[in-house]
């Protein structure tokens, strides 16, 4: 097997949560490019269907599953639907997430609960559902989307709920990696820096001083730049890697 062959995802069956926009959509397309059979999930049916059409235009067949993963029953149904549609499940990409910009004294209970329900609890439930299938079927790879917000405190905007939730994701990744290694389940995370998506308004001038000028590379990333790292973590190229968080931030956390 050549080095490049180790990055191939031919025959892999992969589910990407929140795969109908932004980084999740770029992940789904990159995984399909590498040969995987891909399913995405999301709450918005119209956006799911639009992603399926965009994938077809790009030469890929992607299955869309409507699911609100903050609902425990929906997580189980989504996982079963992905297994049925793909013929199994080898890789889970936990991408779905939400962020609110608000200083600590202004964060409402509803915002706090909303962030932790999706970013942590739903991710936990997805890990358990997919991990249970992988445990019974020879193993797999789980990729959790963390953030540099788990490592530093973002500025000028305050977002304590999001920062805390992503720190929880990083630590949960380590915990599951240690526990599930005997089942041949690898669990890794990666921590992107500022990426141009609907969730991160990187073009707004009031953020440039801190989001762009403080980056050694002096720019933000595109989702397509981040996506190859997901291919790496899903593939045999990272076969001896578990419990790690891969930082991809243009050098932001160097300072």
N, C-alpha and C positions, 0 to 999 in steps of 0.2 A: 504494500500500500504506500503510495506517495504521500508527501506532506499535504498536498492540496486535497487528496482523497479523504484525509481525516476531517476536513471541513464539510464534506458532503453530508446532506441530510436525506438522501434518497431513501424512501421507505419510512422515514420518521413521521409520526403522527403527533401533531402539535396543536394545542389550544392556547389562544392569546386572549386574555380578558381585556376589555376596553379596547378592542382591536379595530374600531370603526373610525378612528380619527387620530391625528397627531402621531406621537411616537408609536402607539400600538398598531396603527395602520402600516407605518413604515416597517415595523417588526414583522408583521404578517407577510408583507410583500417580499421582504428579504429572505425569510424562512422558506417561502414558496420558491423563490429564485434558486435557493440551495437544494431544492428537490423534495422538500417536505410536503406532506398533505396537511393542510392548515384549516382549522376552524377558528372563528372569532366569536366573541360574545360582547353584547352591549345592551343597554337599556332602550336605546332609540332604534325602533324598527326601520324607520326610513333611512337612517344613517347606515345601519347594517346592510340594507339592500343596496344602497349607493356604493358601499365598499365592495360588495360582491360584483357589481357591474364594472367598477374601476379595475378590479382584479382580472375580470374576464378580458377587458380591453388590453391588459398587460400580458395576457396569455396564461393566466393562472386561474385555477378553480379553487375558490375559497368558500367554505360553508359558514353561514351566519346563524347564530343562535341568539334569540332574544332572551335576555336574562338580567334580572336585578340581583346581583350577587350579595346585596345586603340582606337578602331573604335566604335563610338556611335551606329551605326546601328547594328554592330555585337553584342554589349551588349544586345540590345533588342531581337535580333534573338536568342542568346544563352539562355536568360531567358525564352523565349517562348518555345524553344526546351526542356529545362529542365522541364518546367511545363507539356508539352505534354508527355515526356518520363516517368516522375515520377508520373503523375496524380495530380500535385500541387507542391508547394514549401513552406516548413516550416522553413528551415534554409539555410542561405547563409554564406559560409566561404570565406571571401575575403583574399586569400592567395597569389595571383600572385604579384610578385615584382621584382625589379632589383636594383643593387648597383654598383657604380663605386668608386674605391679607387683613389682619386686624391686630392691634396691640393687645397685650394680655387683659387689661381692664375692660376692653371692648368685646372680647370674644364671648359670644352667647353660648349657653349650654347646648343649644341646637347645633351651632356650628362645630363645637368641640365633638359632640356625639356623631355628627355627620362625617367628620374627618376620620375619627377612629373606627366608625362602623364600616366604612369603605376601605380605608388604607390599611387597617390592621385586622379587624375582626373578619371581614370578608376574605381578605388574603389568607388568613389562618384557616378559614373554612375551606377555601379552594385548595390549599396545600393538603389538608387532611383528605379531602375527597379524591384528588388526583393521586396523592401518595398511597392511599389504600389500594387503588387500582394498580399502581406501579409495584407495590409490595407483592401483590399476588401474581404479577406477570413479569418478573425478572428484573425490575428496576426502571430507572428513568432519570430525567433531569428536571429540576424545578428552578426557575429563574425569577427572582423577585426584584421588582423595580424599586430601588431605594432612591437616594438623592444625596447630593452634597449637603443638603439641609439637615442631614443626620450628623454631619461632621462639624459644620460651622453654623453661625447664626447669620441669616441673610439680612441684608440692608439695602436700601433704606426702609423697606417695608418690614413690618414685624409679622410673624406668622408662627406663633409658638405651638399651636395645635398641629400644624403640618410638620414642623421640625421634630416634635416629639413622636409623631406617628411614624416618620421615616426612621428615626433612631430605633424604634420598636421593630421595624421591618428588618433592619440590619442584624439586631440581636436574635430575632426569631430565626433568621436564616442560619446563623451559627448553631443555634440550639437544634434545629431540625437536621442540619447536616451531620452533627455529631450522633444524633439518635438513629438516623435512617441510613447511615453508611453501610451497616451490615446487610441492608436490604438492596444494596446497589442503587440507591437513590442519591444522586448528587443534588445539593441545594446551594445555589450561589445567588448573589445579588450584584447589581451594579448601580453606581451612584453617578448619574449624569449631572453636569453643570447646567448652565443656562442654554436652553434649546428653544428654537423658534417654534412655538405651538400656540394654539388658542389659549392654553392654560398659562403660558408664560409670555406676557407682552413685552418681549425683548426689544421691540422697536421704539417703545415710548421714551421720549427724550429725558424724562425725569429719572429714569432708571439707568441711563447709559453710564453715568459717572461710576456707578457701583457694579453694574452687571457686565459692562463691556470694558471700560477703561481699567478695571482692576484685574482683568484676565491677562496673564502673560501673552497669550496669543492674540489679544486685542479684538476678539470677535465672539459671537455666539455660534452654536452648532446648529445644524439642520437634523431633523429626525433620521434622514438617510445616512448621516455620518455615524450615528449611534447604533443603527440597526446591525451592522456587521458583528458587533460585539455580542449580540444576542445569538447570532449564528454560531459564533465561537463557543459560547457557553452551552448551547444545545447539542453541539457536535462532539465527536470523539477527539477532536483537537484539544479539548479541555478535560480529558478522561481522568486525570489525576488531580482535578481541582474541585474542592467542595468546601463550603463554609467561608468562602472568600467574597469580598466586595470589591468589584472592579470600578475604580474611579475614572470617569471620562469627563474632564472638565476644562480642557484647554489650559490647565495649570492653575486654576482659580484657588485651589486649596493649598498651593505652595507657599503663599504669603503668611 
